[in-house]
Amino acid sequence: MAEGGFLVKFDGKEITRCYAVAFDYDEWQYVINETEKKELPRVKNISIEVEEG
């Protein structure tokens, strides 16, 4: 991600850097870079920061 991307944090803890992230409330999952599907942990705060290259 030389041109930038997103920094995803759960409750202030850095989880991943990626170019795409999606959340599914019904399935309680999130998808990183359109391929890695993961269970969404029980968190109080999700933040996404834009990182510019």
PDB file with SEQRES, HELIX, SHEET and CRYST1 records, atoms N, CA, C and O in Angstrom:
SEQRES   1 A   53  MET ALA GLU GLY GLY PHE LEU VAL LYS PHE ASP GLY LYS          
SEQRES   2 A   53  GLU ILE THR ARG CYS TYR ALA VAL ALA PHE ASP TYR ASP          
SEQRES   3 A   53  GLU TRP GLN TYR VAL ILE ASN GLU THR GLU LYS LYS GLU          
SEQRES   4 A   53  LEU PRO ARG VAL LYS ASN ILE SER ILE GLU VAL GLU GLU          
SEQRES   5 A   53  GLY                                                          
SHEET    1 AA1 3 LYS A  13  CYS A  18  0                                        
SHEET    2 AA1 3 GLY A   4  PHE A  10 -1                                        
SHEET    3 AA1 3 ILE A  46  GLU A  52 -1                                        
SHEET    1 AA2 3 VAL A  21  ASP A  24  0                                        
SHEET    2 AA2 3 GLN A  29  ILE A  32 -1                                        
SHEET    3 AA2 3 GLU A  36  GLU A  39 -1                                        
CRYST1    1.000    1.000    1.000  90.00  90.00  90.00 P 1           1          
ATOM      1  N   MET A   1       0.815  -1.173   0.000  1.00  0.00           N  
ATOM      2  CA  MET A   1       0.000   0.000   0.000  1.00  0.00           C  
ATOM      3  C   MET A   1       0.871   1.254   0.000  1.00  0.00           C  
ATOM      4  O   MET A   1       0.780   2.087   0.902  1.00  0.00           O  
ATOM      5  N   ALA A   2       1.695   1.373  -0.996  1.00  0.00           N  
ATOM      6  CA  ALA A   2       2.593   2.512  -1.089  1.00  0.00           C  
ATOM      7  C   ALA A   2       1.841   3.825  -1.236  1.00  0.00           C  
ATOM      8  O   ALA A   2       2.365   4.874  -0.863  1.00  0.00           O  
ATOM      9  N   GLU A   3       0.640   3.793  -1.765  1.00  0.00           N  
ATOM     10  CA  GLU A   3      -0.152   4.999  -1.966  1.00  0.00           C  
ATOM     11  C   GLU A   3      -1.095   5.296  -0.808  1.00  0.00           C  
ATOM     12  O   GLU A   3      -1.861   6.258  -0.876  1.00  0.00           O  
ATOM     13  N   GLY A   4      -1.059   4.503   0.243  1.00  0.00           N  
ATOM     14  CA  GLY A   4      -1.937   4.723   1.389  1.00  0.00           C  
ATOM     15  C   GLY A   4      -2.921   3.593   1.563  1.00  0.00           C  
ATOM     16  O   GLY A   4      -2.816   2.562   0.898  1.00  0.00           O  
ATOM     17  N   GLY A   5      -3.863   3.776   2.442  1.00  0.00           N  
ATOM     18  CA  GLY A   5      -4.865   2.753   2.724  1.00  0.00           C  
ATOM     19  C   GLY A   5      -5.584   3.101   4.010  1.00  0.00           C  
ATOM     20  O   GLY A   5      -5.676   4.269   4.387  1.00  0.00           O  
ATOM     21  N   PHE A   6      -6.094   2.075   4.684  1.00  0.00           N  
ATOM     22  CA  PHE A   6      -6.838   2.264   5.923  1.00  0.00           C  
ATOM     23  C   PHE A   6      -6.126   1.567   7.076  1.00  0.00           C  
ATOM     24  O   PHE A   6      -5.521   0.509   6.901  1.00  0.00           O  
ATOM     25  N   LEU A   7      -6.208   2.168   8.244  1.00  0.00           N  
ATOM     26  CA  LEU A   7      -5.763   1.553   9.487  1.00  0.00           C  
ATOM     27  C   LEU A   7      -7.016   1.276  10.298  1.00  0.00           C  
ATOM     28  O   LEU A   7      -7.742   2.204  10.655  1.00  0.00           O  
ATOM     29  N   VAL A   8      -7.281  -0.010  10.596  1.00  0.00           N  
ATOM     30  CA  VAL A   8      -8.478  -0.414  11.334  1.00  0.00           C  
ATOM     31  C   VAL A   8      -8.093  -0.671  12.787  1.00  0.00           C  
ATOM     32  O   VAL A   8      -7.127  -1.379  13.073  1.00  0.00           O  
ATOM     33  N   LYS A   9      -8.873  -0.079  13.705  1.00  0.00           N  
ATOM     34  CA  LYS A   9      -8.637  -0.267  15.134  1.00  0.00           C  
ATOM     35  C   LYS A   9      -9.919  -0.736  15.812  1.00  0.00           C  
ATOM     36  O   LYS A   9     -11.004  -0.239  15.509  1.00  0.00           O  
ATOM     37  N   PHE A  10      -9.794  -1.691  16.727  1.00  0.00           N  
ATOM     38  CA  PHE A  10     -10.892  -2.124  17.589  1.00  0.00           C  
ATOM     39  C   PHE A  10     -10.552  -1.703  19.004  1.00  0.00           C  
ATOM     40  O   PHE A  10      -9.520  -2.109  19.538  1.00  0.00           O  
ATOM     41  N   ASP A  11     -11.403  -0.895  19.621  1.00  0.00           N  
ATOM     42  CA  ASP A  11     -11.182  -0.381  20.974  1.00  0.00           C  
ATOM     43  C   ASP A  11      -9.775   0.200  21.137  1.00  0.00           C  
ATOM     44  O   ASP A  11      -9.131  -0.003  22.167  1.00  0.00           O  
ATOM     45  N   GLY A  12      -9.302   0.922  20.115  1.00  0.00           N  
ATOM     46  CA  GLY A  12      -8.007   1.585  20.161  1.00  0.00           C  
ATOM     47  C   GLY A  12      -6.819   0.724  19.800  1.00  0.00           C  
ATOM     48  O   GLY A  12      -5.712   1.245  19.669  1.00  0.00           O  
ATOM     49  N   LYS A  13      -7.006  -0.576  19.633  1.00  0.00           N  
ATOM     50  CA  LYS A  13      -5.909  -1.482  19.310  1.00  0.00           C  
ATOM     51  C   LYS A  13      -5.828  -1.664  17.791  1.00  0.00           C  
ATOM     52  O   LYS A  13      -6.823  -1.994  17.147  1.00  0.00           O  
ATOM     53  N   GLU A  14      -4.627  -1.446  17.220  1.00  0.00           N  
ATOM     54  CA  GLU A  14      -4.442  -1.620  15.786  1.00  0.00           C  
ATOM     55  C   GLU A  14      -4.674  -3.074  15.396  1.00  0.00           C  
ATOM     56  O   GLU A  14      -4.081  -3.984  15.974  1.00  0.00           O  
ATOM     57  N   ILE A  15      -5.550  -3.285  14.400  1.00  0.00           N  
ATOM     58  CA  ILE A  15      -5.880  -4.634  13.952  1.00  0.00           C  
ATOM     59  C   ILE A  15      -5.213  -4.953  12.628  1.00  0.00           C  
ATOM     60  O   ILE A  15      -4.585  -6.002  12.482  1.00  0.00           O  
ATOM     61  N   THR A  16      -5.345  -4.047  11.653  1.00  0.00           N  
ATOM     62  CA  THR A  16      -4.778  -4.304  10.336  1.00  0.00           C  
ATOM     63  C   THR A  16      -4.661  -3.024   9.542  1.00  0.00           C  
ATOM     64  O   THR A  16      -5.318  -2.026   9.835  1.00  0.00           O  
ATOM     65  N   ARG A  17      -3.818  -3.071   8.539  1.00  0.00           N  
ATOM     66  CA  ARG A  17      -3.746  -2.040   7.510  1.00  0.00           C  
ATOM     67  C   ARG A  17      -4.214  -2.701   6.224  1.00  0.00           C  
ATOM     68  O   ARG A  17      -3.814  -3.825   5.920  1.00  0.00           O  
ATOM     69  N   CYS A  18      -5.061  -2.006   5.464  1.00  0.00           N  
ATOM     70  CA  CYS A  18      -5.643  -2.628   4.283  1.00  0.00           C  
ATOM     71  C   CYS A  18      -6.083  -1.575   3.282  1.00  0.00           C  
ATOM     72  O   CYS A  18      -6.056  -0.378   3.568  1.00  0.00           O  
ATOM     73  N   TYR A  19      -6.489  -2.036   2.098  1.00  0.00           N  
ATOM     74  CA  TYR A  19      -7.033  -1.117   1.094  1.00  0.00           C  
ATOM     75  C   TYR A  19      -8.548  -1.203   1.025  1.00  0.00           C  
ATOM     76  O   TYR A  19      -9.183  -0.333   0.429  1.00  0.00           O  
ATOM     77  N   ALA A  20      -9.150  -2.243   1.625  1.00  0.00           N  
ATOM     78  CA  ALA A  20     -10.609  -2.381   1.651  1.00  0.00           C  
ATOM     79  C   ALA A  20     -11.017  -3.110   2.929  1.00  0.00           C  
ATOM     80  O   ALA A  20     -10.365  -4.062   3.357  1.00  0.00           O  
ATOM     81  N   VAL A  21     -12.112  -2.639   3.527  1.00  0.00           N  
ATOM     82  CA  VAL A  21     -12.661  -3.297   4.707  1.00  0.00           C  
ATOM     83  C   VAL A  21     -14.182  -3.170   4.644  1.00  0.00           C  
ATOM     84  O   VAL A  21     -14.715  -2.124   4.274  1.00  0.00           O  
ATOM     85  N   ALA A  22     -14.871  -4.253   5.010  1.00  0.00           N  
ATOM     86  CA  ALA A  22     -16.336  -4.259   5.010  1.00  0.00           C  
ATOM     87  C   ALA A  22     -16.811  -4.965   6.269  1.00  0.00           C  
ATOM     88  O   ALA A  22     -16.175  -5.904   6.747  1.00  0.00           O  
ATOM     89  N   PHE A  23     -17.942  -4.500   6.803  1.00  0.00           N  
ATOM     90  CA  PHE A  23     -18.514  -5.072   8.017  1.00  0.00           C  
ATOM     91  C   PHE A  23     -19.907  -5.600   7.721  1.00  0.00           C  
ATOM     92  O   PHE A  23     -20.683  -4.957   7.014  1.00  0.00           O  
ATOM     93  N   ASP A  24     -20.226  -6.779   8.265  1.00  0.00           N  
ATOM     94  CA  ASP A  24     -21.553  -7.383   8.099  1.00  0.00           C  
ATOM     95  C   ASP A  24     -22.148  -7.572   9.487  1.00  0.00           C  
ATOM     96  O   ASP A  24     -21.741  -8.460  10.236  1.00  0.00           O  
ATOM     97  N   TYR A  25     -23.108  -6.733   9.817  1.00  0.00           N  
ATOM     98  CA  TYR A  25     -23.723  -6.759  11.151  1.00  0.00           C  
ATOM     99  C   TYR A  25     -24.543  -8.027  11.357  1.00  0.00           C  
ATOM    100  O   TYR A  25     -24.534  -8.592  12.451  1.00  0.00           O  
ATOM    101  N   ASP A  26     -25.259  -8.490  10.314  1.00  0.00           N  
ATOM    102  CA  ASP A  26     -26.092  -9.686  10.435  1.00  0.00           C  
ATOM    103  C   ASP A  26     -25.269 -10.945  10.680  1.00  0.00           C  
ATOM    104  O   ASP A  26     -25.651 -11.787  11.492  1.00  0.00           O  
ATOM    105  N   GLU A  27     -24.149 -11.080   9.989  1.00  0.00           N  
ATOM    106  CA  GLU A  27     -23.273 -12.259  10.133  1.00  0.00           C  
ATOM    107  C   GLU A  27     -22.224 -12.052  11.226  1.00  0.00           C  
ATOM    108  O   GLU A  27     -21.523 -12.992  11.602  1.00  0.00           O  
ATOM    109  N   TRP A  28     -22.118 -10.836  11.732  1.00  0.00           N  
ATOM    110  CA  TRP A  28     -21.136 -10.432  12.731  1.00  0.00           C  
ATOM    111  C   TRP A  28     -19.722 -10.803  12.293  1.00  0.00           C  
ATOM    112  O   TRP A  28     -18.968 -11.449  13.020  1.00  0.00           O  
ATOM    113  N   GLN A  29     -19.387 -10.363  11.060  1.00  0.00           N  
ATOM    114  CA  GLN A  29     -18.084 -10.625  10.464  1.00  0.00           C  
ATOM    115  C   GLN A  29     -17.553  -9.349   9.824  1.00  0.00           C  
ATOM    116  O   GLN A  29     -18.286  -8.385   9.607  1.00  0.00           O  
ATOM    117  N   TYR A  30     -16.253  -9.373   9.528  1.00  0.00           N  
ATOM    118  CA  TYR A  30     -15.669  -8.304   8.730  1.00  0.00           C  
ATOM    119  C   TYR A  30     -14.761  -8.931   7.688  1.00  0.00           C  
ATOM    120  O   TYR A  30     -14.246 -10.033   7.878  1.00  0.00           O  
ATOM    121  N   VAL A  31     -14.569  -8.217   6.581  1.00  0.00           N  
ATOM    122  CA  VAL A  31     -13.777  -8.720   5.460  1.00  0.00           C  
ATOM    123  C   VAL A  31     -12.668  -7.714   5.175  1.00  0.00           C  
ATOM    124  O   VAL A  31     -12.920  -6.519   5.018  1.00  0.00           O  
ATOM    125  N   ILE A  32     -11.438  -8.215   5.110  1.00  0.00           N  
ATOM    126  CA  ILE A  32     -10.272  -7.396   4.817  1.00  0.00           C  
ATOM    127  C   ILE A  32      -9.828  -7.667   3.385  1.00  0.00           C  
ATOM    128  O   ILE A  32      -9.672  -8.820   2.982  1.00  0.00           O  
ATOM    129  N   ASN A  33      -9.626  -6.603   2.624  1.00  0.00           N  
ATOM    130  CA  ASN A  33      -9.145  -6.680   1.240  1.00  0.00           C  
ATOM    131  C   ASN A  33      -9.972  -7.628   0.380  1.00  0.00           C  
ATOM    132  O   ASN A  33      -9.439  -8.294  -0.507  1.00  0.00           O  
ATOM    133  N   GLU A  34     -11.260  -7.687   0.642  1.00  0.00           N  
ATOM    134  CA  GLU A  34     -12.228  -8.447  -0.140  1.00  0.00           C  
ATOM    135  C   GLU A  34     -11.981  -9.960  -0.166  1.00  0.00           C  
ATOM    136  O   GLU A  34     -12.592 -10.658  -0.975  1.00  0.00           O  
ATOM    137  N   THR A  35     -11.100 -10.485   0.698  1.00  0.00           N  
ATOM    138  CA  THR A  35     -10.827 -11.923   0.691  1.00  0.00           C  
ATOM    139  C   THR A  35     -10.812 -12.566   2.071  1.00  0.00           C  
ATOM    140  O   THR A  35     -11.282 -13.694   2.224  1.00  0.00           O  
ATOM    141  N   GLU A  36     -10.289 -11.882   3.070  1.00  0.00           N  
ATOM    142  CA  GLU A  36     -10.112 -12.463   4.393  1.00  0.00           C  
ATOM    143  C   GLU A  36     -11.336 -12.212   5.267  1.00  0.00           C  
ATOM    144  O   GLU A  36     -11.476 -11.121   5.820  1.00  0.00           O  
ATOM    145  N   LYS A  37     -12.218 -13.188   5.403  1.00  0.00           N  
ATOM    146  CA  LYS A  37     -13.418 -13.054   6.232  1.00  0.00           C  
ATOM    147  C   LYS A  37     -13.080 -13.496   7.663  1.00  0.00           C  
ATOM    148  O   LYS A  37     -12.533 -14.578   7.870  1.00  0.00           O  
ATOM    149  N   LYS A  38     -13.411 -12.647   8.645  1.00  0.00           N  
ATOM    150  CA  LYS A  38     -13.097 -12.938  10.043  1.00  0.00           C  
ATOM    151  C   LYS A  38     -14.300 -12.632  10.918  1.00  0.00           C  
ATOM    152  O   LYS A  38     -15.135 -11.794  10.576  1.00  0.00           O  
ATOM    153  N   GLU A  39     -14.381 -13.319  12.052  1.00  0.00           N  
ATOM    154  CA  GLU A  39     -15.430 -13.047  13.029  1.00  0.00           C  
ATOM    155  C   GLU A  39     -15.160 -11.699  13.688  1.00  0.00           C  
ATOM    156  O   GLU A  39     -14.021 -11.395  14.041  1.00  0.00           O  
ATOM    157  N   LEU A  40     -16.186 -10.907  13.851  1.00  0.00           N  
ATOM    158  CA  LEU A  40     -16.075  -9.611  14.493  1.00  0.00           C  
ATOM    159  C   LEU A  40     -16.128  -9.809  16.007  1.00  0.00           C  
ATOM    160  O   LEU A  40     -17.116 -10.331  16.523  1.00  0.00           O  
ATOM    161  N   PRO A  41     -15.083  -9.402  16.724  1.00  0.00           N  
ATOM    162  CA  PRO A  41     -15.113  -9.557  18.182  1.00  0.00           C  
ATOM    163  C   PRO A  41     -16.100  -8.574  18.803  1.00  0.00           C  
ATOM    164  O   PRO A  41     -16.496  -7.599  18.163  1.00  0.00           O  
ATOM    165  N   ARG A  42     -16.488  -8.825  20.028  1.00  0.00           N  
ATOM    166  CA  ARG A  42     -17.370  -7.907  20.749  1.00  0.00           C  
ATOM    167  C   ARG A  42     -16.535  -6.698  21.176  1.00  0.00           C  
ATOM    168  O   ARG A  42     -15.717  -6.785  22.091  1.00  0.00           O  
ATOM    169  N   VAL A  43     -16.754  -5.596  20.512  1.00  0.00           N  
ATOM    170  CA  VAL A  43     -16.014  -4.374  20.805  1.00  0.00           C  
ATOM    171  C   VAL A  43     -16.988  -3.227  21.007  1.00  0.00           C  
ATOM    172  O   VAL A  43     -18.145  -3.297  20.592  1.00  0.00           O  
ATOM    173  N   LYS A  44     -16.507  -2.171  21.648  1.00  0.00           N  
ATOM    174  CA  LYS A  44     -17.338  -0.989  21.857  1.00  0.00           C  
ATOM    175  C   LYS A  44     -17.058   0.088  20.821  1.00  0.00           C  
ATOM    176  O   LYS A  44     -17.910   0.939  20.566  1.00  0.00           O  
ATOM    177  N   ASN A  45     -15.866   0.061  20.216  1.00  0.00           N  
ATOM    178  CA  ASN A  45     -15.485   1.115  19.304  1.00  0.00           C  
ATOM    179  C   ASN A  45     -14.678   0.540  18.144  1.00  0.00           C  
ATOM    180  O   ASN A  45     -13.707  -0.184  18.358  1.00  0.00           O  
ATOM    181  N   ILE A  46     -15.078   0.861  16.929  1.00  0.00           N  
ATOM    182  CA  ILE A  46     -14.330   0.509  15.725  1.00  0.00           C  
ATOM    183  C   ILE A  46     -13.965   1.821  15.053  1.00  0.00           C  
ATOM    184  O   ILE A  46     -14.834   2.656  14.799  1.00  0.00           O  
ATOM    185  N   SER A  47     -12.673   2.006  14.762  1.00  0.00           N  
ATOM    186  CA  SER A  47     -12.267   3.223  14.061  1.00  0.00           C  
ATOM    187  C   SER A  47     -11.461   2.845  12.824  1.00  0.00           C  
ATOM    188  O   SER A  47     -10.733   1.852  12.804  1.00  0.00           O  
ATOM    189  N   ILE A  48     -11.615   3.668  11.801  1.00  0.00           N  
ATOM    190  CA  ILE A  48     -10.900   3.476  10.551  1.00  0.00           C  
ATOM    191  C   ILE A  48     -10.229   4.798  10.222  1.00  0.00           C  
ATOM    192  O   ILE A  48     -10.899   5.818  10.060  1.00  0.00           O  
ATOM    193  N   GLU A  49      -8.898   4.780  10.124  1.00  0.00           N  
ATOM    194  CA  GLU A  49      -8.139   5.972   9.816  1.00  0.00           C  
ATOM    195  C   GLU A  49      -7.591   5.863   8.397  1.00  0.00           C  
ATOM    196  O   GLU A  49      -7.142   4.798   7.975  1.00  0.00           O  
ATOM    197  N   VAL A  50      -7.633   6.960   7.675  1.00  0.00           N  
ATOM    198  CA  VAL A  50      -7.080   7.005   6.322  1.00  0.00           C  
ATOM    199  C   VAL A  50      -5.592   7.308   6.430  1.00  0.00           C  
ATOM    200  O   VAL A  50      -5.189   8.273   7.079  1.00  0.00           O  
ATOM    201  N   GLU A  51      -4.774   6.465   5.782  1.00  0.00           N  
ATOM    202  CA  GLU A  51      -3.336   6.691   5.744  1.00  0.00           C  
ATOM    203  C   GLU A  51      -2.960   7.051   4.316  1.00  0.00           C  
ATOM    204  O   GLU A  51      -3.130   6.245   3.401  1.00  0.00           O  
ATOM    205  N   GLU A  52      -2.453   8.248   4.126  1.00  0.00           N  
ATOM    206  CA  GLU A  52      -2.085   8.701   2.799  1.00  0.00           C  
ATOM    207  C   GLU A  52      -0.607   8.444   2.556  1.00  0.00           C  
ATOM    208  O   GLU A  52       0.223   8.595   3.452  1.00  0.00           O  
ATOM    209  N   GLY A  53      -0.297   8.052   1.325  1.00  0.00           N  
ATOM    210  CA  GLY A  53       1.086   7.728   0.958  1.00  0.00           C  
ATOM    211  C   GLY A  53       1.937   8.907   0.665  1.00  0.00           C  
ATOM    212  O   GLY A  53       3.116   8.753   0.346  1.00  0.00           O  
TER     213      GLY A  53                                                      
END                                                                             
